[in-house]
Amino acid sequence: MGQYKNQQEAEAAGVYISKVRSFVKREGRLTNGQAKALETYWPTMGVEFQESMLDMTALFGRDAPVVLEIGFGMGKSLVEMAAQSRELNFLGIEVHRPGVGACLADAGERNLSNLRVMEYDAVEVFKKMIPDGALTRVQLYFPDPWHKKRHHKRRIVQPEFVEMVRQKLTIGGKFHMATDWEPYAEHMADVMNAAPGYTNTADTGNYVPRPDYRPTTKFEVRGQKLGHGVWDLIYQRTE
Ligand SMILES: C[S@@+](CC[C@H](N)C(=O)[O-])C[C@H]1O[C@@H](n2cnc3c(N)ncnc32)[C@H](O)[C@@H]1O
């Protein structure tokens, strides 16, 4: 970054610096069903990236607590949750276009009016579009673990990121993470335990049993049959 103290300063000077991202954009092909779902449901459920704060009440057409999910994959568990908790508003963010299409196909089939989706980098969306104190819960399920040491900087859970999440939660709001990679679970706990303004909701230790509202994914059930573990962490914003 040389003479510039941070990304913002460099950008303000018109200098392009490549950012460390938590994902690699894969240009996977859309199935016919995903393409059709994007065409049919994007106009009502899709949200374009913009450089201004969202008005959540206007976005959902009602005032209700908002749950935001980062990296929903194909959207299976997000759609299930939105269907189970119609009293909540859900906003899902995913960079992988086929996943957005798959999520919209499911959501459209189930006639959900409490779900909105974005196809963008969640970090940028947080910075530019989510007002402070707007979220009742942030969900981060099975984020890319970035196994190799030299890739650890790509892990989305970092001190700066969790501080940004804290600001977007209401006081008392929860940050719920789950992973099947124990070293990442330990990393999440280390970062969160050191972060100011959060308390761990676990009775003992760092982890909690999977809450009923988080459906298990097919992949997770398969892993459990093979004896693999899953770690859930839920931290609450205290200040
Ligand atoms: C390992 S997958 C897990 C997907 C899903 N949560 C599940 O449990 O099946 C991680 C997902 O996060 C997405 N992702 C990673 N970084 C992201 C970011 N900054 N913004 C939005 N999505 C992101 C990836 O595209 C990928 O689909």
PDBQT file of the ligand as one rigid body, heavy atoms in Angstrom, charges set to zero:
ROOT
HETATM    1  C1  LIG A 301     -18.394 -23.202   1.621  1.00  0.00    +0.000 C 
HETATM    2  S1  LIG A 301     -19.704 -22.288   0.930  1.00  0.00    +0.000 S 
HETATM    3  C2  LIG A 301     -21.047 -22.540   2.076  1.00  0.00    +0.000 C 
HETATM    4  C3  LIG A 301     -22.385 -22.215   1.515  1.00  0.00    +0.000 C 
HETATM    5  C4  LIG A 301     -23.595 -22.359   2.448  1.00  0.00    +0.000 C 
HETATM    6  N1  LIG A 301     -23.552 -21.400   3.529  1.00  0.00    +0.000 N 
HETATM    7  C5  LIG A 301     -23.728 -23.765   2.972  1.00  0.00    +0.000 C 
HETATM    8  O1  LIG A 301     -23.651 -23.954   4.186  1.00  0.00    +0.000 OA
HETATM    9  O2  LIG A 301     -23.910 -24.686   2.165  1.00  0.00    +0.000 OA
HETATM   10  C6  LIG A 301     -19.253 -20.587   1.228  1.00  0.00    +0.000 C 
HETATM   11  C7  LIG A 301     -20.029 -19.623   0.343  1.00  0.00    +0.000 C 
HETATM   12  O3  LIG A 301     -19.749 -18.289   0.723  1.00  0.00    +0.000 OA
HETATM   13  C8  LIG A 301     -19.703 -17.494  -0.443  1.00  0.00    +0.000 C 
HETATM   14  N2  LIG A 301     -18.909 -16.283  -0.094  1.00  0.00    +0.000 N 
HETATM   15  C9  LIG A 301     -17.625 -16.235   0.313  1.00  0.00    +0.000 A 
HETATM   16  N3  LIG A 301     -17.243 -14.980   0.588  1.00  0.00    +0.000 NA
HETATM   17  C10 LIG A 301     -18.341 -14.200   0.344  1.00  0.00    +0.000 A 
HETATM   18  C11 LIG A 301     -18.562 -12.804   0.436  1.00  0.00    +0.000 A 
HETATM   19  N4  LIG A 301     -17.601 -11.959   0.823  1.00  0.00    +0.000 N 
HETATM   20  N5  LIG A 301     -19.791 -12.338   0.104  1.00  0.00    +0.000 NA
HETATM   21  C12 LIG A 301     -20.773 -13.193  -0.301  1.00  0.00    +0.000 A 
HETATM   22  N6  LIG A 301     -20.613 -14.519  -0.403  1.00  0.00    +0.000 NA
HETATM   23  C13 LIG A 301     -19.415 -15.024  -0.087  1.00  0.00    +0.000 A 
HETATM   24  C14 LIG A 301     -19.085 -18.391  -1.488  1.00  0.00    +0.000 C 
HETATM   25  O4  LIG A 301     -19.420 -17.998  -2.798  1.00  0.00    +0.000 OA
HETATM   26  C15 LIG A 301     -19.695 -19.748  -1.127  1.00  0.00    +0.000 C 
HETATM   27  O5  LIG A 301     -20.889 -20.003  -1.846  1.00  0.00    +0.000 OA
ENDROOT
TORSDOF 0
